Amino acid sequence: MIIYPTIELKDGKCATLYRGREEEASYWHVDPIATVQSFVEAGARWIHVTDLDAVFGTGDNAELVQEIILKAGASVQLGGGIRTREHIESWIDRGAGRVVVGTLAVQDSATVKEMAMRYPDQISVAIDVYQGKLMTDGWRNAGALEPEAFVTAYEDVPLSGIIVTDIDADIGDQDGQLGVISGVASATRHPVVARGTVHTTDDISRLKYVSNIAGTLVGKALFAKDVDLAEALEIAQPVPEPKAEFI
């Protein structure tokens, strides 16, 4: 299972949101570049970056994101406000290892499928689930689609994966949250990455044994020091199968 240390950028700073609410942002007084580099030093192979200003249409952190891509020393998976063909092409050309689309995947699946065919294994689809339905535009608009039905439309597309967030259980209902995410995982052949589920290292241990969960994004728990990244990476490693001894 891949651990994706996650930083969310707002106003050029590392931030986290309470249940995705822009007006309830908490800022972390750390240097974004140094933070990313510390994640890589701990052993991370991928870094996930979300541009919150781009999500909410209040600007962007493009220059900072570009600097992270150049200086991280690991592959960068980028999400946040990527809602056009040009955005996808631009960030892949600028060195992003993967780009994550959410609203675009719901509103213009033809473009996402075309881009995924052009850039196989470099496009991830993010789905945010609230009361069993998909949300778009940074968790602000509810759709009529059920997540399991939605992901089946991408079955023949060479996506790098599907990132799933259960907004209902963002804070505490671990069992309910895992139920939603595992339901999506069982409906697709694509690897599923869980978001918002890890608050302690025990949560990583639980996720590791959910079928078709290939990774998890870990953000606030790292900044709050509730999770040690090196320990998390160790827990996420596959357990070798016991081998029979022959005499």
LUMKOL-351999 format. One record per residue (C-alpha): residue in one letter; x, y, z. Coordinates in nm, 3 decimals. Example, Ala and Ser with C-alpha at 12.3 -4.5 7.8 and 13.67 -1.06 7.14 Angstrom:
<recs>
REC r       x       y       z
REC a   1.230  -0.450   0.780
REC s   1.367  -0.106   0.714
</recs>
This chain:
<recs>
REC r       x       y       z
REC m   0.000   0.000   0.000
REC i   0.134   0.342  -0.095
REC i   0.135   0.620   0.163
REC y   0.090   0.960   0.000
REC p   0.206   1.233   0.243
REC t  -0.025   1.520   0.160
REC i   0.009   1.895   0.170
REC e  -0.275   2.133   0.095
REC l  -0.179   2.484  -0.012
REC k  -0.376   2.799   0.065
REC d  -0.239   3.151   0.034
REC g   0.107   3.004  -0.018
REC k   0.095   2.815   0.313
REC c   0.025   2.461   0.429
REC a  -0.334   2.438   0.547
REC t  -0.606   2.192   0.634
REC l  -0.981   2.241   0.617
REC y  -1.254   2.125   0.853
REC r  -1.485   1.907   0.643
REC g  -1.369   2.086   0.330
REC r  -1.497   2.427   0.441
REC e  -1.287   2.709   0.300
REC e  -1.386   2.941   0.582
REC e  -1.256   2.696   0.843
REC a  -0.894   2.667   0.735
REC s  -0.615   2.593   0.982
REC y  -0.266   2.703   0.882
REC w   0.052   2.518   0.971
REC h   0.356   2.738   1.027
REC v   0.599   2.527   0.830
REC d   0.782   2.580   0.503
REC p   0.606   2.384   0.226
REC i   0.926   2.298   0.039
REC a   1.113   2.188   0.350
REC t   0.810   1.987   0.462
REC v   0.791   1.800   0.132
REC q   1.163   1.729   0.144
REC s   1.131   1.595   0.499
REC f   0.861   1.355   0.376
REC v   1.095   1.229   0.107
REC e   1.381   1.194   0.355
REC a   1.151   0.975   0.565
REC g   1.109   0.742   0.267
REC a   0.807   0.869   0.072
REC r   0.810   0.789  -0.299
REC w   0.503   0.998  -0.381
REC i   0.383   1.335  -0.251
REC h   0.023   1.446  -0.295
REC v  -0.035   1.822  -0.334
REC t  -0.374   1.994  -0.337
REC d  -0.406   2.358  -0.440
REC l  -0.699   2.473  -0.228
REC d  -0.712   2.820  -0.380
REC a  -0.754   2.660  -0.723
REC v  -1.027   2.434  -0.583
REC f  -1.233   2.732  -0.467
REC g  -1.150   2.958  -0.761
REC t  -0.987   3.224  -0.544
REC g  -0.648   3.212  -0.715
REC d  -0.380   2.948  -0.726
REC n  -0.042   2.842  -0.591
REC a   0.100   2.747  -0.930
REC e   0.449   2.890  -0.875
REC l   0.481   2.713  -0.540
REC v   0.352   2.387  -0.687
REC q   0.607   2.412  -0.968
REC e   0.883   2.465  -0.712
REC i   0.766   2.159  -0.518
REC i   0.774   1.948  -0.835
REC l   1.128   2.062  -0.910
REC k   1.265   2.028  -0.556
REC a   1.068   1.742  -0.399
REC g   1.298   1.459  -0.498
REC a   0.993   1.233  -0.540
REC s   0.700   1.202  -0.776
REC v   0.421   1.457  -0.723
REC q   0.051   1.382  -0.759
REC l  -0.135   1.711  -0.803
REC g  -0.500   1.793  -0.752
REC g  -0.713   2.101  -0.704
REC g  -0.902   2.298  -0.964
REC i  -0.784   2.093  -1.262
REC r  -1.096   2.132  -1.470
REC t  -0.984   2.168  -1.831
REC r  -0.787   1.975  -2.090
REC e  -0.531   2.258  -2.088
REC h  -0.478   2.227  -1.711
REC i  -0.407   1.856  -1.743
REC e  -0.167   1.899  -2.033
REC s   0.010   2.192  -1.870
REC w   0.083   2.018  -1.540
REC i   0.199   1.696  -1.699
REC d   0.428   1.901  -1.925
REC r   0.556   2.081  -1.614
REC g   0.656   1.759  -1.445
REC a   0.363   1.640  -1.236
REC g   0.379   1.261  -1.209
REC r   0.000   1.244  -1.193
REC v  -0.287   1.487  -1.202
REC v  -0.613   1.437  -1.015
REC v  -0.948   1.541  -1.159
REC g  -1.278   1.544  -0.975
REC t  -1.541   1.786  -1.102
REC l  -1.416   1.747  -1.460
REC a  -1.457   1.369  -1.439
REC v  -1.825   1.416  -1.351
REC q  -1.905   1.699  -1.592
REC d  -1.694   1.604  -1.894
REC s  -1.603   1.237  -1.888
REC a  -1.516   1.238  -2.258
REC t  -1.227   1.478  -2.200
REC v  -1.098   1.284  -1.901
REC k  -1.111   0.958  -2.094
REC e  -0.928   1.116  -2.387
REC m  -0.658   1.255  -2.157
REC a  -0.621   0.921  -1.980
REC m  -0.570   0.746  -2.311
REC r  -0.307   1.003  -2.406
REC y  -0.138   0.990  -2.063
REC p  -0.192   0.636  -1.932
REC d  -0.136   0.592  -1.557
REC q  -0.101   0.968  -1.510
REC i  -0.465   1.063  -1.449
REC s  -0.645   0.985  -1.124
REC v  -1.015   1.045  -1.067
REC a  -1.121   1.178  -0.726
REC i  -1.471   1.117  -0.598
REC d  -1.615   1.281  -0.288
REC v  -1.917   1.106  -0.141
REC y  -2.182   1.269   0.078
REC q  -2.492   1.080   0.184
REC g  -2.425   0.826  -0.088
REC k  -2.399   1.080  -0.371
REC l  -2.111   1.244  -0.553
REC m  -2.016   1.602  -0.469
REC t  -1.844   1.844  -0.707
REC d  -1.687   2.192  -0.701
REC g  -1.494   2.143  -0.379
REC w  -1.773   1.962  -0.192
REC r  -2.020   2.243  -0.261
REC n  -2.260   2.085  -0.513
REC a  -2.438   1.754  -0.480
REC g  -2.504   1.537  -0.783
REC a  -2.747   1.257  -0.851
REC l  -2.484   0.995  -0.929
REC e  -2.403   0.707  -0.698
REC p  -2.027   0.645  -0.670
REC e  -2.038   0.277  -0.765
REC a  -2.227   0.353  -1.085
REC f  -1.996   0.641  -1.165
REC v  -1.671   0.445  -1.142
REC t  -1.797   0.172  -1.374
REC a  -1.804   0.431  -1.655
REC y  -1.423   0.446  -1.633
REC e  -1.355   0.072  -1.627
REC d  -1.189   0.058  -1.968
REC v  -0.987   0.376  -1.916
REC p  -0.615   0.354  -1.816
REC l  -0.645   0.560  -1.498
REC s  -0.372   0.553  -1.236
REC g  -0.638   0.511  -0.970
REC i  -0.949   0.644  -0.798
REC i  -0.922   0.860  -0.486
REC v  -1.225   0.827  -0.257
REC t  -1.334   1.058   0.024
REC d  -1.640   0.987   0.238
REC i  -1.738   1.335   0.355
REC d  -2.001   1.201   0.598
REC a  -1.738   1.023   0.804
REC d  -1.455   1.271   0.759
REC i  -1.411   1.320   1.132
REC g  -1.477   1.004   1.322
REC d  -1.696   0.723   1.192
REC q  -1.420   0.488   1.080
REC d  -1.644   0.187   1.024
REC g  -1.894   0.383   0.816
REC q  -1.615   0.547   0.621
REC l  -1.445   0.221   0.540
REC g  -1.780   0.081   0.433
REC v  -1.826   0.353   0.171
REC i  -1.469   0.332   0.045
REC s  -1.463  -0.048   0.033
REC g  -1.794  -0.039  -0.155
REC v  -1.636   0.175  -0.426
REC a  -1.325  -0.044  -0.425
REC s  -1.535  -0.354  -0.488
REC a  -1.709  -0.186  -0.784
REC t  -1.393  -0.111  -0.984
REC r  -1.084  -0.284  -1.113
REC h  -0.884   0.036  -1.067
REC p  -0.669   0.071  -0.755
REC v  -0.845   0.281  -0.494
REC v  -0.674   0.539  -0.273
REC a  -0.851   0.636   0.049
REC r  -0.853   0.997   0.165
REC g  -0.939   1.133   0.509
REC t  -0.929   0.796   0.683
REC v  -0.596   0.807   0.864
REC h  -0.583   0.969   1.207
REC t  -0.348   0.720   1.375
REC t  -0.113   0.445   1.259
REC d  -0.379   0.191   1.359
REC d  -0.594   0.325   1.074
REC i  -0.318   0.235   0.829
REC s  -0.311  -0.118   0.964
REC r  -0.686  -0.147   0.906
REC l  -0.676  -0.005   0.555
REC k  -0.396  -0.237   0.455
REC y  -0.627  -0.537   0.464
REC v  -0.925  -0.385   0.280
REC s  -0.952  -0.542  -0.064
REC n  -0.838  -0.323  -0.355
REC i  -0.717  -0.035  -0.136
REC a  -0.384   0.050  -0.297
REC g  -0.295   0.357  -0.095
REC t  -0.401   0.638   0.135
REC l  -0.351   1.012   0.156
REC v  -0.222   1.127   0.495
REC g  -0.214   1.498   0.568
REC k  -0.336   1.654   0.891
REC a  -0.226   1.357   1.102
REC l   0.134   1.416   0.989
REC f   0.124   1.788   1.061
REC a  -0.035   1.727   1.403
REC k   0.228   1.459   1.469
REC d  -0.040   1.199   1.538
REC v   0.128   0.979   1.276
REC d   0.500   0.930   1.224
REC l   0.563   0.900   0.852
REC a   0.853   0.655   0.874
REC e   0.642   0.426   1.094
REC a   0.345   0.460   0.860
REC l   0.556   0.366   0.560
REC e   0.686   0.062   0.746
REC i   0.335  -0.053   0.841
REC a   0.219  -0.012   0.480
REC q   0.480  -0.253   0.349
REC p   0.348  -0.590   0.228
REC v   0.384  -0.878   0.470
REC p   0.585  -1.163   0.314
REC e   0.386  -1.480   0.269
REC p   0.518  -1.769   0.478
REC k   0.715  -2.021   0.275
REC a   0.697  -2.392   0.325
REC e   1.021  -2.552   0.429
REC f   1.132  -2.854   0.237
REC i   1.371  -3.105   0.382
</recs>
